[in-house]
Amino acid sequence: MTATLDPVRPAHGGPAPRWSPRRLGHHRYLWWLGGLVLAAVAATIAVGLDTSPGPGVPDDGAVNVLTAVILATPVLLWGFVHQLVSAVKRRVRDDVREYGTGQPVCFRPPGPADAAAGVRYVIDVDHAPGAALVRDTTERGGPVSRLEDGRRRLRLRMRAGMMTASEGGGPVFVARRSGPAGRRNWEITADGVRLRLEVRGGHPVPRRTLVDGEGVARLVRVGRARRRRVYPEARLPEALSPAGAAFCVLVVAELDAKIRAARESPLTGGSGDSGDSPWWDTGSSSDGSSGSDSGSGDSGGSSSD
């Protein structure tokens, strides 16, 4: 067993410290800090090399160095503060030191042939290549997204505060949103397994933590966006089927897409040609409580990120 999010008696070390580097979205602020340090060192050396007994620094070379440092310092300081604030906002708030082991789930982009057939994601589950697919098609009634695992073709629907994968008689997998604005909670149910996800703020983050019913943390590495889309990797419980595991990670991928779309179009809550709508917000936009499918059909903003 590994770490949990229990605040009273966390197992195996529990949550990482608030200022752990793993909580920060990026470390570009360190380059700016290094620039400030180099500027200070250059100024110190320039003053130290001046041997004149009188006051001031008459040496032309030292004066040039000090002038360059004085001009560069405000820019370096602004860059450092800006990048540090950005890193603090993007830090992973639910990061833990250890996560539960389980079957690996890896999203990857489709090949040319699959992409031409409308495949959005190729998903490897438990080292089985292409165990599941997410495919965008156009059927009678409009665009449709489906989750396919070789046995089933589940229709993906995204409504206000809910995402479902349905087959014939009704939903097979469900993800529901709850909680106040700015602190959303998601509960994902698939194959009898319940996973909880907490989302704070409206910034994309490099990883997410899913917590199962036994309190074991499950890591989802979101990764960087490539061609406006992320391809996450995760370790999920073995009890999940390939389609169920793919659905759990797909919720995280679509959440990242909605956050990025909302930040790119703050005045419209991320709405636009990509089928984005404010129902998947993290607190910055309205609940979008209408029960209709979002955007264009069931695509759920497949091109958002």
C-alpha positions in Angstrom: 0.0 0.0 0.0 1.1 3.6 -0.6 0.3 7.1 0.4 -3.2 8.4 1.0 -4.6 11.8 1.3 -5.7 11.3 5.0 -4.7 14.5 6.7 -4.7 12.9 10.2 -2.4 9.9 9.7 -1.0 9.9 6.2 0.7 6.6 5.3 4.2 6.4 3.9 5.0 10.1 4.3 1.6 11.6 3.1 1.3 14.8 1.2 4.5 16.5 0.0 5.5 19.8 1.6 3.7 22.9 0.3 6.8 24.2 -1.4 8.1 20.9 -2.7 9.4 21.3 -6.3 7.0 18.6 -7.4 4.2 20.9 -6.5 5.4 23.6 -9.0 4.2 23.6 -12.5 7.5 24.6 -13.9 10.9 26.1 -12.8 11.6 28.9 -15.3 11.8 31.3 -12.4 15.1 29.7 -11.5 16.7 31.0 -14.7 15.6 34.5 -13.9 16.9 34.1 -10.3 20.2 32.9 -11.8 20.3 36.0 -14.0 19.9 38.2 -10.9 22.7 36.3 -9.1 25.0 36.7 -12.1 24.3 40.4 -12.3 25.1 40.8 -8.6 28.3 38.8 -9.1 29.3 40.9 -12.1 28.7 44.2 -10.2 30.7 42.9 -7.2 33.6 41.9 -9.4 33.6 45.2 -11.3 33.7 47.2 -8.0 36.3 45.0 -6.5 38.7 45.3 -9.5 38.7 49.1 -9.2 41.9 50.1 -7.4 41.5 53.9 -7.4 41.8 55.4 -3.9 39.2 58.1 -4.5 35.4 57.7 -4.1 33.4 56.4 -7.0 34.3 54.0 -9.8 36.4 55.8 -12.4 37.4 52.8 -14.4 35.5 52.8 -17.7 35.1 49.0 -17.9 33.7 48.9 -14.4 31.3 51.7 -15.2 30.0 49.9 -18.3 29.4 46.8 -16.3 27.6 48.6 -13.5 25.5 50.5 -16.1 24.5 47.2 -17.8 23.6 45.6 -14.4 21.5 48.6 -13.4 19.6 48.5 -16.7 19.1 44.7 -16.6 18.1 44.3 -12.9 14.5 45.6 -13.2 13.9 43.3 -16.2 15.4 40.3 -14.4 13.5 41.1 -11.2 10.2 41.4 -13.1 10.8 38.1 -14.9 11.6 36.3 -11.6 8.5 37.6 -9.8 6.3 36.8 -12.8 7.5 33.3 -13.2 7.5 32.6 -9.5 3.8 33.7 -9.2 2.9 31.6 -12.3 4.7 28.6 -10.8 2.8 29.0 -7.5 -0.5 29.1 -9.3 0.3 26.0 -11.3 1.6 23.9 -8.4 0.1 20.5 -7.9 -1.9 20.8 -4.7 -2.8 17.2 -4.3 0.6 15.7 -5.0 1.8 12.9 -2.7 5.1 11.2 -2.2 4.0 7.7 -3.2 1.3 6.3 -5.3 -0.4 3.0 -5.6 0.8 0.5 -8.2 -1.5 -1.0 -10.8 -2.0 -1.5 -14.5 -0.4 1.2 -16.7 -2.6 3.2 -19.0 -0.9 5.3 -21.7 -2.6 7.7 -24.2 -0.8 8.3 -27.5 -1.6 10.0 -30.7 -2.9 7.9 -33.6 -1.0 6.9 -36.7 -1.8 8.5 -40.0 -4.3 5.7 -40.9 -6.1 5.8 -37.6 -6.2 9.6 -37.7 -7.8 9.5 -41.1 -10.4 7.1 -39.6 -11.3 9.7 -36.9 -9.3 8.2 -34.0 -8.5 10.8 -31.4 -6.5 8.7 -28.9 -4.9 5.3 -29.1 -4.8 3.8 -25.5 -2.4 1.1 -24.3 -3.7 -0.6 -21.2 -1.6 -3.1 -19.1 1.0 -3.2 -21.8 -1.6 -4.2 -24.4 -1.1 -1.9 -27.4 -4.3 -0.3 -28.7 -6.5 -1.9 -26.1 -8.9 1.0 -26.5 -9.6 3.8 -28.8 -11.4 7.1 -28.7 -12.9 7.8 -32.1 -14.8 10.9 -33.4 -17.3 10.1 -36.1 -20.3 11.7 -37.8 -23.5 9.6 -37.4 -27.1 10.3 -38.0 -27.8 13.4 -35.9 -24.4 14.9 -35.9 -20.8 14.4 -34.5 -20.4 11.5 -32.0 -17.4 10.3 -30.0 -17.1 6.7 -29.0 -14.8 4.7 -26.7 -14.0 1.3 -28.3 -12.2 -1.6 -26.7 -12.8 -4.3 -29.4 -15.9 -5.6 -27.7 -18.0 -2.5 -27.1 -18.5 0.8 -28.7 -19.5 3.2 -25.9 -21.0 6.5 -26.8 -19.4 9.4 -24.9 -21.7 12.2 -23.8 -20.7 15.4 -21.9 -23.4 17.3 -20.1 -23.6 19.8 -17.3 -21.3 18.5 -14.6 -21.3 14.9 -16.0 -19.5 12.7 -18.5 -20.9 9.3 -19.4 -19.9 6.3 -21.6 -23.2 4.6 -22.6 -24.2 1.5 -24.3 -27.7 0.5 -25.4 -29.5 0.4 -22.0 -27.8 3.3 -20.4 -24.5 4.6 -18.9 -21.8 2.1 -18.3 -19.2 4.6 -16.9 -20.0 7.9 -15.2 -18.1 10.9 -13.9 -20.0 13.5 -11.8 -18.9 16.9 -10.6 -19.8 18.4 -7.3 -18.6 21.0 -4.9 -18.5 24.8 -4.8 -16.9 27.1 -7.4 -13.2 27.1 -7.2 -13.0 23.7 -5.4 -14.6 21.0 -7.6 -14.8 17.4 -6.7 -15.2 14.7 -9.4 -16.3 11.1 -8.7 -15.6 8.6 -11.5 -17.4 5.2 -11.4 -16.3 2.5 -13.7 -16.5 -1.3 -13.3 -17.5 -1.0 -9.7 -14.4 1.1 -8.9 -14.9 4.7 -7.5 -12.2 7.2 -7.9 -12.2 10.8 -6.5 -10.5 13.8 -8.1 -10.2 17.3 -6.6 -9.7 20.3 -8.8 -8.8 23.7 -7.4 -8.4 26.8 -9.6 -8.3 27.1 -13.3 -4.7 26.4 -14.3 -3.5 23.3 -16.2 -1.2 21.2 -14.0 1.4 18.5 -14.9 -0.3 15.7 -12.9 -3.6 14.7 -11.2 -4.2 12.4 -8.2 -7.1 10.0 -8.2 -8.0 8.5 -4.9 -9.9 5.1 -4.8 -12.3 3.9 -2.2 -9.5 2.5 0.1 -7.7 5.9 0.1 -4.9 4.8 -2.2 -3.6 7.6 -4.4 -3.4 6.9 -8.1 -1.1 9.1 -10.3 -2.1 10.5 -13.6 0.7 12.3 -15.4 -1.0 14.8 -17.7 2.1 15.9 -19.5 2.5 18.8 -21.9 0.1 19.6 -24.7 1.1 18.5 -28.2 -0.8 20.0 -31.0 -3.4 21.4 -28.6 -3.9 18.0 -26.9 -2.5 16.1 -23.9 -1.6 12.4 -23.8 -1.7 11.3 -20.2 -0.2 8.3 -18.5 -1.5 6.7 -15.4 -1.4 3.7 -13.0 -5.0 2.5 -12.1 -6.5 -0.3 -10.2 -6.3 -3.8 -11.8 -10.0 -4.3 -11.4 -10.7 -1.8 -14.2 -11.3 -3.2 -17.7 -9.4 -1.6 -20.6 -12.4 0.6 -21.5 -13.0 1.5 -17.8 -9.3 2.5 -17.3 -9.4 4.5 -20.5 -12.5 6.3 -19.4 -11.0 7.4 -16.1 -7.9 8.9 -17.8 -10.1 10.4 -20.5 -11.9 12.4 -17.9 -8.6 14.0 -16.8 -7.6 14.7 -20.4 -10.9 16.3 -21.2 -10.8 18.3 -18.0 -7.4 19.7 -19.0 -8.8 20.6 -22.5 -11.7 22.5 -20.9 -9.4 24.4 -18.6 -7.1 25.4 -21.4 -10.0 26.4 -23.6 -11.5 28.5 -20.8 -8.2 30.3 -20.3 -7.8 31.0 -24.0 -11.4 32.4 -24.3 -12.1 33.8 -20.8 -15.0 36.0 -22.1 -16.9 33.1 -23.6 -16.0 30.5 -21.0 -14.1 28.5 -23.6 -16.9 28.3 -26.1 -16.1 28.3 -29.8 -15.8 26.2 -32.9 -14.2 23.4 -30.9 -17.4 22.6 -29.1 -16.2 23.9 -25.7 -18.8 24.9 -23.1 -18.6 26.1 -19.5 -20.1 23.0 -17.9 -16.7 21.6 -17.2 -15.5 24.7 -15.4 -13.4 24.7 -12.3 -15.0 27.7 -10.7 -14.3 30.6 -13.0 -17.4 30.3 -15.1 -21.0 29.4 -14.7 -22.2 26.0 -13.9 -23.8 25.5 -17.2 -26.6 23.5 -15.6 -28.5 22.7 -18.8 -28.8 19.1 -19.5 -28.0 19.2 -23.2 -24.9 17.7 -24.7 -22.0 20.2 -24.9 -20.9 22.0 -28.0 -21.1 20.2 -31.3 -22.7 16.8 -30.6 -20.7 14.6 -28.2 -17.2 15.6 -29.3 -16.6 17.3 -26.0 -14.0 19.7 -27.4 -11.7 17.0 -28.8 -9.5 19.7 -30.4 -9.4 22.0 -27.4 -6.0 20.7 -26.3 
